[in-house]
Amino acid sequence: MEYIYAAMILHTTDKEINEENVTKILEAAGVDVDDARVKALIAALEDVDIEEAMETSAMAAAPVAAAPAAAEAPAEEEAVEEEEDEEEAEEEAAAGLGALFG
């Protein structure tokens, strides 16, 4: 995940996402950098709209984060539906993050 985080940091700071910059961030964080993984990341992100992927993932994860703030004691039937909604939101969030991997 640290490789993805490095790309997200570069994107957020409007820096070019390339092998050199990703490697610098990882080294600064004390990561033992695997050049093959860096190259694979850059290749995988070539056609990815990172901003869109981050927004999609954040929006899909929002219902999961808000679920504990729901009513104190929902009926059993509502609890089952809520659990299914949470699982669906988690799957959508995972799919959004999967887009970052190409």
C-alpha positions as CSV (number, residue, x, y, z in Angstrom):
1,M,0.0,0.0,0.0
2,E,2.9,2.4,0.6
3,Y,3.5,2.5,-3.1
4,I,-0.1,3.7,-3.7
5,Y,0.2,6.2,-0.9
6,A,3.3,7.6,-2.5
7,A,1.5,8.1,-5.8
8,M,-1.4,9.7,-3.9
9,I,0.9,12.1,-2.1
10,L,2.5,13.1,-5.4
11,H,-0.9,13.6,-7.0
12,T,-2.2,15.7,-4.1
13,T,0.9,17.9,-4.2
14,D,0.7,18.3,-8.0
15,K,4.0,16.6,-8.6
16,E,4.6,14.2,-11.5
17,I,4.0,10.6,-10.6
18,N,7.1,8.9,-12.0
19,E,9.6,6.3,-10.9
20,E,12.1,8.8,-9.5
21,N,9.5,10.8,-7.4
22,V,7.8,7.6,-6.0
23,T,11.2,6.2,-5.1
24,K,12.2,9.4,-3.3
25,I,9.0,9.4,-1.2
26,L,9.4,5.8,-0.3
27,E,13.0,6.2,0.7
28,A,12.2,9.2,2.8
29,A,9.7,7.0,4.6
30,G,12.3,4.4,5.3
31,V,10.9,1.8,2.8
32,D,13.2,-0.7,1.2
33,V,12.2,0.2,-2.4
34,D,11.6,-2.5,-4.9
35,D,12.3,-1.0,-8.4
36,A,10.1,-3.6,-10.1
37,R,7.1,-2.6,-7.9
38,V,7.7,1.1,-8.6
39,K,7.8,0.4,-12.4
40,A,4.6,-1.7,-12.1
41,L,2.8,1.0,-10.2
42,I,3.8,3.7,-12.8
43,A,2.6,1.4,-15.6
44,A,-0.7,0.6,-13.8
45,L,-1.4,4.2,-13.2
46,E,-0.8,5.3,-16.8
47,D,-4.4,5.4,-17.8
48,V,-6.0,6.0,-14.4
49,D,-7.7,9.2,-13.4
50,I,-6.4,9.3,-9.8
51,E,-8.7,12.1,-8.7
52,E,-11.8,10.2,-9.9
53,A,-10.6,7.0,-8.3
54,M,-9.9,8.7,-4.9
55,E,-13.3,10.5,-5.0
56,T,-15.1,7.2,-5.9
57,S,-13.4,5.4,-3.1
58,A,-14.1,8.1,-0.6
59,M,-17.8,8.3,-1.5
60,A,-18.2,4.5,-1.3
61,A,-16.5,4.4,2.1
62,A,-18.6,7.2,3.6
63,P,-21.7,5.1,4.3
64,V,-19.6,2.5,6.1
65,A,-18.1,5.2,8.3
66,A,-21.6,6.7,9.0
67,A,-23.2,3.4,9.8
68,P,-22.3,3.4,13.6
69,A,-24.0,6.8,13.9
70,A,-27.4,5.3,12.9
71,A,-30.3,4.7,15.3
72,E,-29.3,3.2,18.6
73,A,-31.4,0.0,18.4
74,P,-32.6,-0.7,14.9
75,A,-35.1,-3.6,14.4
76,E,-33.5,-7.0,13.5
77,E,-34.7,-6.7,10.0
78,E,-33.3,-3.2,9.6
79,A,-30.0,-4.4,11.1
80,V,-29.7,-7.2,8.4
81,E,-30.4,-4.6,5.6
82,E,-27.9,-2.2,7.1
83,E,-25.2,-4.9,7.3
84,E,-25.9,-5.8,3.6
85,D,-25.6,-2.1,2.7
86,E,-22.3,-1.9,4.6
87,E,-20.9,-5.0,2.8
88,E,-22.0,-3.5,-0.6
89,A,-20.3,-0.2,0.3
90,E,-17.1,-2.0,1.3
91,E,-17.1,-3.9,-2.0
92,E,-17.6,-0.7,-3.9
93,A,-14.8,1.0,-2.0
94,A,-12.5,-2.0,-2.8
95,A,-13.5,-1.8,-6.4
96,G,-12.7,1.9,-6.5
97,L,-9.3,1.3,-4.9
98,G,-8.7,-1.6,-7.3
99,A,-8.9,0.9,-10.1
100,L,-5.7,2.4,-8.8
101,F,-4.0,-0.9,-9.5
102,G,-4.9,-0.8,-13.2
